[in-house]
Amino acid sequence: MSAWCFADHIGPPAPDAGPSGIGPHPHIGLQTVTWIVTGELLHRDSLGTEQLIRPGQLNLMTAGHGISHAEESTQRNSGLHGIQLWVAQPERTRHDAPAFEHHEDLPQTDIATGTARVLVGSLAGVTAAARRDTEHFGAELILDIGTGSIPVRGSDEHGIVVLEGAVSVSGAPVTPGNLAYVEPGCDEIPIHTYTRSRLVLFGGEPFESPVTMWWNYVARSTAEIDVANASWATGDDRFGETGSTMNRIRAPRPPWRTGH
Ligand code: MN
């Protein structure tokens, strides 16, 4: 919905959860928006970035033409709970150089029955500092029991992922593991919270075009993905080196390349 094209809810961790890092892998054409609730991750990328991310902080990586990164678990804390969202880059910026931002101070505001921390874009008049290539926003909401509504722009479409708790959105129940979709056309989202809940609300204007997504690539065609994947397989300069000692992750075979 809008430029938001993927949501990976990480955890909550099982009691016996071990390390949960991910070795070096490539991306093109997207931004990763990483938000941690408990635990921590060490981000290393081919720009030379080495950045620890802790709860309440935002990592925003822009892949553009190509970047590789590793997300390592640390000795200190392997009980990881969080979410990584992907934002498709528009044609205007998706072939540009990669970039990375880390934000420690995120603006907050009261909203519905609780508070919102704005990660990207604007919500309820509060604006985050993070880079943004399209008209989209994302926020973490912590809501107490009760009924309220979230003011939004009528031209936007929205998604909600519940990280902890249980809510209903426009009357439909949403719990961890579900994705709620709210189509454009309303200027507030009615929300009822059954138990103190933590959720991520994201939205924006409908995206400029369909995208072709496969593995870690956001593109416009399978041919573009084949070219990127060949660079990753051969280790040419496109995706660089992360400096991580973890094993590089190999791509599976694309479904459109069968019969070999
Ligand atoms: Mn990644």
Boltz pocket constraint, residues with backbone or C-beta under 6 A from the ligand:
constraints:
  - pocket:
      binder: B
      contacts: [[A, 25], [A, 26], [A, 27], [A, 32], [A, 69], [A, 216]]
      max_distance: 6.0
